[in-house]
Amino acid sequence: MRPFGSLVQYYGDICDAHIRWGSGRRRVLLAVRGRRLKWELRTTVGQYEKSGRHDQKWDAPAKEALTLYSRWRSGPLGQSDDLARQIGRRCQEAVAGGCSDRWCFYVHAALVINRPGHSAAENRRAHWKVAAELKASRYSSLRKFYGFLRAGEHLYLLKPVPKLDVTEMMNDAAAQLAIALEGNEALQVELDQAAHASCSLSIRCNQPELGLGQTAAGLEKEMGANYAAELRAENESGLNGSARAPFVLRGYDRLSQLSPIRAGGCVAESSRH
């Protein structure tokens, strides 16, 4: 995972580029952010309310942490170091109070354990536990995808690299992304971001065949015939975050060319997820 500072800088570069490209594209970004927030809330706070274990000891901080996390995830205009710290504090409070929600565990691992002061071993154990527990949860396939992907990422940092375990996590992540594609359960911009994360990590792990694999055909059906090739080329180029901003923005440009339903909501709004 990128350090907080570089994450904020990375998305700041995207915003700056977006504004330079023109107010029309910025309006698209703002509109997509609102729709992403709706989807994020439905698949985090909404799922917690439906299937989470509730108790007054942790209920309020857990829901606030997931709500703030949804704001963080909904787009670069809402991200800051201060927001990340707020999420971490509320999530830490929920977990300390006894919360055992699987996605709270993921947010806790990502924004509390994955910070200075915690060892690589702690990170690995936390993300491995998250992946194992998300697998049997009722959270959406795209949530499970990130659980497996981040577990694989932290396993890859071990020396020597446990290649079989990393491959297993990457394969599990790809399988969940394929399910998300097949079930039309997420916004296209969410699928675009997930595909980028998967491809980037697989190239860093020197296993490029695991990056898109079984999901390439489904992604190209949704995003365009050359999507997989462009994604691989972009990640293999090794460009820095600022230079990559136009590529990321192309994802929003694609959305602006689609019909209002496909650009603005879930690929299938009637999805149960």
N, C-alpha and C positions, 0 to 999 in steps of 0.2 A: 504494500500500500504506500502511496506517496506520503511523505511527511506533510503535516498540516500546512506549513508555509508554502511548500511547492504546489499543493493542491489549490490554495487560494490564488497563488500567482498564475497557475495554469489556467484556471477558469477566468481570472481577471484578464489575461491575455485574450481569451476567447471573446469576452464581453467587449474589450476595446476594439478588437478586429471587427466584431459585429456592428458596433456603432459606426466605425469608419466605413463599413460597407454600405451603410444607409439605414435610415429610420424604418424603411419597410421591412427589412430583415429583422431589425430589433423588435418590431411589433410581433413578428412571427415567434421570436424567442419568448417574449412575454406571454403570448397566448399559449404556447406549448407548456410553459412553466406552470400556468394555472391548471391545465389539464393533467400534467404530471402530478401535481400536488393532490388533486382529487384521487388519482389512481394510487398514489403512495399511501394516502390516508386509508383508503379502502382495504389495501392489502397489508397494512401494519396494524394501525389502531383498530380498524374494523375486524380484522381476523383475531386480534387479541381479545376483543370484547365478545366475539362469538365462541372461541374455543380455549381461551386462556384460563388459568387457575387464578381466581380473584381473592384478595384479602385486603382489608383496609391498611395493613402494614406497608404494602407496596403498590397498591392499585394506582393511586394518584401519580407518584413519580414515574411508574412504568408507562402510563398513558401519555404523560407529558414528554417523557424521553422519546417515545415513538412518534408523537406529533411533531416535535422539534426535528427529529431525524427525517421525517417526511418533507419538512421545509428544506432541509439541507440537500436532500436527494432530488428535489424538484427542479433544480437548475442553478447555474452559476450566479444569477443575480441575488440569490438568497443565502449564499455561503460566506462564512467568515470564521476566523479563529474563535471569536467570542461565542458564536453559536455552537461550534464544535465542543467548546468547554462546557457550555450549558447542558448539551446532550449528555456528555460524559458524567457530569455531576448528578443529574437526575437518574441516569441509568445505574450509576454506582449506588445511589440511595435505594433504588428498587431491588437490586441484587443483594445488597447488604440486609435488606428487610426480609429476604426469603423468596423473592420472585424467581420462578423457574421457567418463565416463558422463553421459548427457543429463540425468537427474534430479538428479545431483550438481551439474551446471551450473545448473539451475534454483534449487536451494537456495542455491548460492553467490551467484547474482544477487540472490535475495530477502533473504538474511540477512548477506551480506558487502558486496556492491557497493551495495545499497540502504541505506546507512548514512552518517552524517555523515563527510565527508572524501572522498567520491566525487562526481563531477560528474553533472549530469543527462545529459550526453552519454555518460558511462560506463554509466550505468543503461540508457539507451536501447539502446546497442550490445549490452550483455550480454543484455538481455531479447529483443532481436531475434534474436540468435544462438541463444538457447535455443529460441525458437519455431520457427526454421528447422530445427534439429537434432532437436527432439522429433517433428516431423511425420513423419519416416521411421523413428522408433524403434519399439520393441515395447512401450513403456509404454502403459497403458490410456488410453482416450479421455478420461477425466476428468482425467488428468494433462496430456494435450495441451491440453485446454480451458484449464487455468490458464496454461499456457505462452503461448497466444495471447492470453488475456485480459490478462495482465500486460504483454505487449508492446504491446498496444493502449493500455493505460493510460499507459505511459511515452511512447509516441508522441504522445499527446494533450497532453502537457505542453510539447511543442515550440511555438515561435512563429515563423512562422505554423504552425497545426496542419495536418499532412499528412492531410487528410480521407480521401483515397482509401486511404492505408495503414492508417489507424485503422479504416475501414470493412472493409477486407480482414481485419484481425486479428479484429474483432468477429464477422464472418461465419464465419471459420474456428472461432472459439471456440464459436459457436452450433451449428455442424455437429458438432463433437466432443461437445457436450452431448447433441445429438439421438441420436448413435450410442450414447452411454452409456445413455440412456433406452431406446432400442430393444433394446439388448443385455442389459438388466437386469444391468449389470455393477457396480453400486455400491449401497451402503446408501442408504436414503431420506434419512437426515439429511445425507449427503454431497451428494446431488442438491439438497436444499433449500438448503444453503449455497452451492453452485455457482450455482443460479438466482438467489439473492439477490445474489451478487457481480456476475453478468452484468447484472441489471436495474439495480443501483445505478450501475455504470460507464456504461451506455448513457444513463442520465438525466443524469449529470454531463457526458457528451459531447454532450448535446443531440441524441441519436439514439435516442429511446425505442423506436422500432420494432425496433432491433437487439437489445434486451435479452433478450427471450424468443423473439420471432419464430417460427421453425419448431419451437421446443421447447415452446411453450405447450400444445398439445394433449396431448403426452406427459406433461408435468408435471401437468396437470389430471387425467389418467387415474390417475396415481400418488398425487397429493396431495389431490384434491378439485376439484369443478367450479368453485369460485370462487378457486382458488389464484392464478392469474395476475393477476386483477384486484386481489386483496388485496396481492400482492407489489408491483405497480406503485404502488398507492395508498400503501403504507407507505414506499416509497423516494421518492416525489414529495412526501411530507409534510415531509421535511427534519428529522425528529425526531433528537435526539442519541442517543448510544449507550445511555445509561441508560434513556431513555424507550422505546427500541426493544426493551428486554429482554423484555417480555411477548410481543411478536410472535415473537421467536426461540424463546422457550419453547413457543409453540404448536406449533412443529415437533416438539418432544419429546413434547408432549401427544398429538399425532396418532399418534406411534409407540406410545404406551402403549395406544392403543385398537385397535391392529392385532393380528393373530395373532402368536404368538411367532416364527415363521419370518420374516414380513415385517418385524416390528419389530426383530428381533435379529440378522439376518445380512444377506447380500446379498439383494437382491430375488429372485435365483435363486442359491441356495447352490452349485448345480452348475456355475455359470459358470466358464469357464476363466480368466477375467481375474483 
